[in-house]
Amino acid sequence: MAKLVINNENKKSKINEEIYGHFSEHLGRCIYEGLYVGENSEIPNKNGMRTDVVEALKEMKIPVLRWPGGCFADEYHWKDGIGKKEDRKKIINTHWGGVVEDNSFGTHEFFELCEQLGCKTYVNANVGSGTVREMSEWVEYMTFKGVSPMADLRAKNGHEEPWRVDYLGVGNENWGCGGNMRPVFYADLYRDYQTYVRNYDGNEPIKKICGGPNVDDYEWTSKVLDTCFDHTPPQAHGHMDGLSLHYYTLPETEDDWNIKGSATDFTEEIFYQTLKRSYFMEELIVKHGAIMDQYDPEKKIGLIIDEWGIWADVEPGTNPGFLYQQNTMRDALVAGMHLNIFNKHCDRVKMACIAQMVNVLQSVILTDGAKMIKTPTYYVFKMYKYHQGATLLASDLLNNSTVGEGKNEVPKVFESVSEDEKGVITITLTNNSLDSEEKVEINLVSDGDKYNVSESAVLTGTMNACNTFDNESNVKEESFENYEKTQNGLNVVLPKCSVVMIRIKK
């Protein structure tokens, strides 16, 4: 029996809501058909945004949305996406499928979507093929209230009041699709560009995100930070509020990106290999965080993991450039593991955005015409939403066994624990075993006998179980009852291949 010891007297860092963020790129059917169907669609919508998708995302409590990319961001010229839709420039989406991008979803539509969702905004600016002036004018267009060319243009296009930009990414993957730059070159460009991210009078400062490393490129992190930091006041924070990190879990092949493995048809060995590769996120956070500590020991700069998740082969018969894949209980466990890891490192990890929100990679929602299904990953985010804004509690998992063999060995159970402002404690656990349940003794160091379960849920199924448009409820969140109260807390039994959420309060 594993033993989870929760020190409810040892409160640690706040778990930022933004750790549960999402990413929407002009890629495949993520935005078009997934989020946006247009005002004249027969699919129920409000100002073009799909009503069913928006309501589902609100239920999941989405805190922040990143847009317009991704690789698309460094070819996106924002003025193509404003004004009358019939006059907007049509371009070829060279990164994703070679299809026509008609720019009917642009700046105004993005803020309309975020307003309907009630979430914060994360806009990625174009560094790879853009200019400082283009970015600066976009910031002015979005945020300035007063008399200026861009504010006047915004009003002319139907929105007199400015919007709120919470986060602005200065470029994306500039080591690759964003320009194939070297770290010092990008860092100098970042210093230049970020200077012109103006905070106009009366506005909350825009948090600036610097383009960080690809996976374990620790040299990129070190050189970018060394170039951005002046080491003397007043530039003590390296001109940035966050440094991004991208890491995708490739189920089968690490070296050949053309062969990643099926999203639904895989062996037990590949299942555990996928979990092991997801577990690598822990090492990445620790090692990149250690470099950041040299420049920012007070952890004022967040590690922003704004692209993560499983990247598998596309579903047979779909456009290879659309990255459409199914979503199984394997995805659910990967999501639960990642979110538990992010929670436990919330002193450094300040935001994370799963890639992507609808119809692309590890999505929380899939659509087919007017049909919509919630994926297993959706239910994990819904179950974990109570961690948002709560305070991490110190917790130790003792006598935890392992699953998988050899190089694929991972801990059987992953956990994280938080307490909200009302004193309610949320415990989330994954049982990564395909073969056996796991009994867990949960002990609180203080007043364990005074806590009772107020809410609980479980998500479970076979490793490749998924929801389809013919069976949309094959995998869904259900009430969890397999627990008993003890003198010091609870004893619970986690089903095999499951994600469990338990909330307790006095």
C-alpha positions in Angstrom: 0.0 0.0 0.0 1.3 3.4 -0.9 1.1 6.2 1.7 0.5 9.8 0.8 1.5 12.2 3.6 0.0 15.7 3.2 1.5 18.4 5.4 -1.5 20.7 5.5 0.5 23.1 7.7 3.3 23.5 5.1 1.8 25.8 2.4 4.0 26.5 -0.6 3.6 28.5 -3.7 0.4 29.6 -5.4 -0.7 27.4 -8.4 -1.3 30.0 -11.1 -4.6 29.5 -12.9 -2.6 29.9 -16.2 -0.9 26.5 -15.6 -4.2 25.1 -17.0 -4.0 27.2 -20.2 -4.7 26.2 -23.8 -3.3 26.9 -27.2 -5.2 27.7 -30.5 -3.3 28.0 -33.7 -4.4 28.6 -37.3 -3.8 24.9 -37.9 -6.2 22.4 -39.4 -9.6 22.5 -37.9 -8.6 24.1 -34.6 -10.0 27.6 -35.2 -12.0 27.1 -38.3 -14.8 24.5 -37.7 -13.5 23.9 -34.2 -13.9 27.3 -32.5 -15.2 29.5 -35.2 -17.9 28.7 -37.8 -18.9 32.2 -38.8 -22.0 34.2 -38.1 -24.0 32.7 -40.9 -23.4 29.1 -40.0 -26.3 26.7 -39.3 -24.3 25.4 -36.3 -25.5 27.4 -33.2 -23.0 30.3 -32.6 -22.7 33.6 -31.0 -20.8 36.1 -33.2 -19.4 33.2 -35.1 -18.1 31.2 -32.0 -19.5 27.7 -31.6 -21.9 27.8 -28.7 -21.4 24.1 -27.7 -17.6 24.4 -27.7 -17.6 27.7 -25.8 -19.9 26.3 -23.1 -17.8 23.1 -22.7 -14.7 25.1 -22.3 -16.3 27.4 -19.7 -17.4 24.3 -17.8 -13.7 23.2 -17.8 -12.8 26.7 -16.6 -10.2 27.7 -19.2 -8.0 30.4 -17.7 -5.9 31.7 -20.7 -5.8 31.2 -24.4 -2.7 31.5 -26.6 -3.1 32.6 -30.3 -2.3 32.8 -33.3 0.5 30.3 -33.1 2.8 28.4 -33.0 4.7 28.4 -36.2 1.9 30.3 -37.8 2.6 33.3 -35.6 5.9 34.2 -37.3 4.2 34.4 -40.7 1.1 36.2 -39.3 0.7 39.8 -40.3 -2.1 41.1 -38.1 -3.4 43.8 -40.5 -4.5 41.0 -42.8 -7.0 40.0 -40.2 -8.9 43.2 -39.5 -11.6 45.2 -41.3 -14.4 43.9 -43.5 -14.1 40.2 -43.9 -14.7 40.3 -47.6 -11.7 42.6 -48.0 -9.3 40.6 -45.9 -6.2 39.2 -47.6 -6.3 35.5 -48.5 -3.0 33.7 -48.0 -1.6 30.2 -48.1 -0.9 28.5 -44.8 2.5 27.3 -45.7 3.2 25.6 -42.4 0.0 23.6 -42.0 -1.5 21.8 -45.0 -1.0 24.4 -47.7 -4.6 25.5 -47.5 -6.1 28.9 -48.0 -6.2 31.1 -44.9 -8.9 33.7 -45.5 -8.2 35.6 -42.2 -11.9 35.7 -41.2 -10.7 35.0 -37.7 -8.4 37.8 -36.6 -7.8 40.2 -33.7 -11.4 41.2 -33.1 -12.6 37.6 -33.3 -9.9 36.4 -30.9 -10.9 38.9 -28.2 -14.5 38.1 -28.8 -13.8 34.5 -28.2 -11.8 35.2 -25.0 -14.6 37.5 -23.8 -17.1 34.7 -24.3 -14.8 32.2 -22.5 -14.0 34.7 -19.7 -10.3 33.9 -20.0 -7.0 35.9 -20.1 -5.3 36.6 -23.4 -1.9 35.5 -24.6 -1.0 36.9 -28.0 2.1 35.8 -29.9 3.8 38.5 -32.0 5.7 37.9 -35.3 9.5 38.2 -35.0 10.5 35.7 -37.7 9.1 37.6 -40.7 7.7 40.7 -39.0 9.1 44.0 -37.8 9.4 45.9 -34.6 7.0 48.5 -36.0 4.4 45.9 -36.9 4.4 44.5 -33.4 4.4 47.9 -31.8 1.4 49.0 -33.9 -0.4 45.8 -33.0 0.0 46.5 -29.3 -1.2 50.0 -29.9 -4.2 48.8 -31.9 -5.2 46.3 -29.1 -4.5 48.3 -26.0 -4.3 52.1 -26.5 -7.3 54.2 -25.4 -7.0 57.7 -26.9 -6.2 59.5 -30.1 -3.7 57.6 -32.3 -3.5 56.1 -35.7 -4.0 52.5 -34.5 -6.7 53.4 -31.9 -8.6 55.3 -34.6 -8.3 52.3 -36.9 -9.6 50.0 -34.2 -12.6 52.2 -33.7 -13.2 52.4 -37.4 -13.3 48.6 -37.5 -16.0 48.6 -34.9 -14.4 48.4 -31.5 -13.8 51.8 -29.8 -12.7 50.5 -26.5 -9.3 48.8 -26.2 -8.8 45.2 -25.1 -6.6 43.7 -22.4 -3.5 41.8 -23.5 -2.4 39.8 -20.5 0.7 38.1 -22.1 2.6 38.8 -25.2 5.0 36.3 -26.7 7.9 37.9 -28.6 8.2 35.3 -31.4 7.8 31.6 -31.3 10.3 28.8 -31.7 12.8 31.2 -33.1 15.4 28.4 -32.9 13.3 26.6 -35.6 10.3 27.6 -37.6 10.4 31.1 -36.2 13.7 32.0 -38.1 16.3 29.3 -37.4 18.1 31.8 -35.2 21.0 31.2 -32.9 20.4 32.0 -29.2 22.4 35.2 -28.9 21.0 36.6 -32.1 17.5 35.9 -31.0 18.2 37.3 -27.5 19.4 40.6 -29.0 16.3 40.8 -31.2 14.1 40.0 -28.1 15.7 42.9 -26.2 14.9 45.2 -29.2 11.3 44.0 -29.7 10.3 43.9 -26.1 11.3 47.6 -25.7 8.3 48.5 -27.9 5.7 46.5 -26.0 4.3 49.7 -24.6 2.2 49.8 -21.4 -0.1 52.7 -22.0 -1.3 54.9 -19.1 -4.0 53.2 -17.0 -3.2 49.7 -18.3 -2.0 46.8 -16.3 1.5 45.9 -17.6 1.6 43.4 -20.4 3.7 40.4 -19.3 6.4 39.7 -21.9 7.3 36.1 -22.8 10.8 35.5 -24.2 11.2 32.6 -26.6 12.9 29.8 -24.7 14.4 26.4 -25.6 13.3 23.4 -27.5 13.2 20.4 -25.1 16.7 19.9 -23.5 18.6 22.7 -25.3 20.1 24.0 -22.1 22.7 26.1 -24.1 19.8 28.1 -25.6 18.4 28.9 -22.1 21.8 29.8 -20.8 22.9 32.1 -23.7 19.5 33.8 -24.0 19.4 34.6 -20.3 23.0 35.7 -20.3 22.3 38.1 -23.2 19.1 39.5 -21.8 20.3 40.1 -18.3 22.4 43.2 -17.7 23.3 42.0 -14.2 22.8 45.6 -12.9 19.7 47.5 -11.8 17.2 48.5 -13.0 17.2 45.6 -15.5 17.3 42.9 -12.8 14.7 40.7 -14.5 16.3 40.4 -18.0 13.5 42.4 -19.7 11.1 39.5 -19.4 8.3 38.1 -17.3 8.5 34.5 -18.7 10.7 32.2 -20.7 8.9 29.6 -22.8 9.7 25.9 -23.1 8.3 23.4 -25.7 8.2 19.7 -25.3 6.1 17.1 -27.0 5.7 13.5 -26.1 6.4 11.3 -29.1 4.9 7.9 -28.4 7.3 5.7 -30.5 10.1 7.5 -32.3 12.3 10.3 -30.9 14.6 10.7 -34.0 12.2 10.5 -37.0 9.3 13.0 -36.7 7.6 11.3 -39.6 6.9 8.2 -37.5 5.3 9.0 -34.1 3.0 6.1 -33.6 -0.8 5.7 -33.6 -3.0 7.7 -31.2 -5.2 4.6 -30.6 -3.5 1.5 -31.8 -0.5 0.8 -29.5 1.0 -2.0 -27.3 1.4 -2.0 -23.6 5.2 -1.5 -24.1 4.5 1.7 -26.2 1.9 2.8 -23.5 4.6 2.7 -20.8 7.2 4.2 -23.1 4.9 7.1 -23.7 4.4 7.7 -20.0 8.2 7.5 -19.5 8.7 10.1 -22.2 6.1 12.3 -20.6 7.9 12.0 -17.2 10.9 13.6 -18.9 9.0 16.9 -18.3 10.1 16.7 -14.6 13.8 16.7 -15.6 13.4 19.5 -18.1 11.7 21.8 -15.5 14.4 21.0 -12.9 17.4 21.5 -15.2 16.1 24.6 -17.1 14.9 25.9 -13.7 18.4 25.5 -12.3 19.8 27.7 -15.1 17.1 30.3 -14.5 18.0 30.3 -10.8 21.4 31.6 -11.6 19.9 34.8 -13.1 16.6 34.9 -11.2 17.0 33.3 -7.8 13.8 34.9 -6.5 11.8 33.1 -9.3 10.2 36.3 -10.5 10.4 35.0 -14.1 8.0 32.2 -14.9 8.8 29.1 -16.9 6.1 29.1 -19.6 5.5 25.7 -21.0 3.2 26.9 -23.7 3.3 23.8 -25.9 3.1 20.3 -24.4 1.2 17.1 -25.0 1.2 13.9 -27.1 2.1 14.3 -30.7 1.0 11.1 -32.5 0.4 10.2 -36.2 -2.6 11.8 -37.8 -5.8 9.7 -38.1 -5.9 7.7 -41.3 -7.5 9.5 -44.2 -7.0 13.0 -42.8 -4.8 15.8 -44.1 -1.3 15.2 -42.7 -0.8 18.9 -42.2 -3.9 19.2 -40.0 -2.5 17.1 -37.1 -5.8 15.6 -36.2 -5.6 12.7 -33.7 -7.8 10.8 -31.4 -7.5 11.0 -27.6 -7.5 8.0 -25.3 -7.0 7.1 -21.6 -3.3 7.2 -22.4 -3.7 10.9 -23.2 -5.6 11.3 -19.9 -2.8 9.8 -17.8 -0.2 11.9 -19.7 -2.3 15.0 -18.9 -2.8 14.1 -15.3 0.9 13.4 -14.9 1.9 16.7 -16.5 -0.5 18.8 -14.5 0.6 17.2 -11.2 4.2 17.9 -12.2 3.4 21.5 -13.1 1.6 22.0 -9.8 4.5 20.6 -7.8 6.9 23.1 -9.6 4.5 26.1 -9.4 7.2 28.2 -7.8 8.8 28.3 -11.3 6.1 27.1 -13.7 3.7 30.0 -14.0 1.8 29.1 -17.2 1.4 26.0 -19.5 -0.7 25.6 -22.6 -1.6 22.2 -23.9 -1.4 21.8 -27.6 -4.0 22.2 -28.9 -7.5 23.0 -27.8 -9.7 21.6 -30.5 -9.2 19.0 -33.3 -5.3 19.2 -33.2 -2.9 17.0 -31.3 -3.9 16.3 -27.7 -7.2 18.2 -27.8 -9.8 18.5 -25.1 -12.6 18.7 -27.8 -13.2 17.1 -31.2 -15.8 18.2 -33.7 -17.3 16.8 -36.8 -19.7 19.3 -38.5 -22.3 20.1 -35.9 -21.2 17.2 -33.6 -18.9 17.7 -30.7 -17.3 15.3 -28.2 -15.3 15.8 -25.0 -12.1 13.8 -24.9 -10.6 12.0 -21.9 -8.1 14.9 -21.6 -11.0 17.2 -21.3 -12.3 15.4 -18.2 -8.8 15.6 -16.6 -8.7 19.3 -17.0 -12.3 19.6 -15.6 -11.4 17.4 -12.6 -8.2 19.4 -11.9 -9.7 22.8 -12.3 -9.9 23.2 -8.5 -6.2 23.6 -8.3 -6.4 26.9 -10.2 -5.4 29.7 -7.9 -5.0 27.4 -4.9 -1.9 27.0 -2.7 0.3 23.9 -3.2 0.6 21.8 0.0 3.7 19.8 0.8 3.1 16.1 0.1 5.2 12.9 0.0 4.2 9.7 -1.6 5.8 6.8 0.3 6.1 3.1 -0.7 5.2 4.0 -4.2 5.9 1.1 -6.6 6.8 1.4 -10.3 5.2 0.2 -13.5 6.8 -0.4 -16.9 10.0 -2.3 -17.4 13.6 -1.2 -17.8 14.0 2.1 -19.6 10.2 2.6 -19.5 9.9 2.3 -15.7 7.8 5.1 -14.1 6.2 5.6 -10.6 2.9 3.9 -10.4 1.1 6.8 -8.8 1.5 10.6 -9.4 0.0 13.1 -7.1 -0.4 16.8 -6.2 -2.3 18.5 -3.4 -3.5 22.1 -3.0 -5.7 24.1 -0.6 -8.0 26.9 -1.7 -8.9 30.1 0.1 -11.9 28.4 1.7 -9.7 25.6 3.2 -10.9 22.9 0.8 -8.0 20.5 -0.1 -7.9 19.0 -3.6 -6.0 15.8 -4.1 -5.3 14.5 -7.7 -3.8 11.2 -8.4 -3.0 9.0 -11.4 -2.6 5.2 -11.3 -0.4 4.5 -14.3 -0.7 0.7 -14.0 -2.6 -1.3 -16.7 -2.7 -4.4 -14.5 -3.6 -3.5 -10.9 -5.4 -1.1 -8.7 -3.5 0.7 -6.0 -4.5 1.2 -2.3 -3.3 4.5 -1.0 -3.4 5.6 2.6 -3.8 9.3 2.8 -2.7 10.9 6.0 -2.8 14.6 7.0 -0.3 15.8 9.5 -2.9 18.0 11.2 -6.5 17.4 12.0 -6.8 14.4 9.7 -9.8 13.1 11.6 -11.7 16.4 11.0 -11.7 16.2 7.2 -14.5 14.7 5.2 -14.9 14.1 1.4 -16.9 16.9 -0.2 -16.5 15.9 -3.8 -14.8 13.1 -5.7 -14.5 11.9 -9.3 -12.7 9.2 -11.3 -11.8 8.7 -15.0 -10.9 5.2 -16.0 -10.9 2.7 -18.9 -8.6 0.6 -21.0 -5.4 2.2 -22.3 -6.8 2.9 -25.8 -10.4 3.7 -24.7 -11.7 6.9 -26.4 -14.8 8.8 -27.2 -16.2 8.7 -30.7 -18.9 10.5 -32.5 -20.9 7.3 -32.3 -20.1 6.7 -28.6 -19.3 10.1 -27.0 -19.6 8.8 -23.4 -17.3 5.8 -23.6 -14.8 7.5 -21.3 -16.2 10.1 -18.9 -15.9 11.5 -15.4 -17.8 9.5 -12.9 -18.4 9.7 -9.1 -15.6 8.1 -7.1 -16.8 6.1 -4.0 -14.0 3.7 -3.3 -12.7 5.3 -0.1 -13.1 5.1 3.6 -12.5 7.6 6.4 -9.7 6.9 8.9 -8.3 8.6 12.0 -5.7 10.5 10.0 -7.5 11.0 6.7 -8.6 8.4 4.1 -7.9 5.1 2.6 -8.6 5.0 -1.2 -8.4 2.4 -3.9 -7.4 3.7 -7.3 -8.6 1.7 -10.2 -6.0 0.6 -12.8 -5.4 3.1 -15.6 -7.2 5.9 -13.8 -7.2 9.5 -12.8 -8.8 10.4 -9.5 -9.8 13.7 -7.8 -10.8 14.0 -4.2 -11.8 17.1 -2.3 -11.9 17.2 1.5 -12.8 19.8 3.9 -13.4 20.3 7.7 
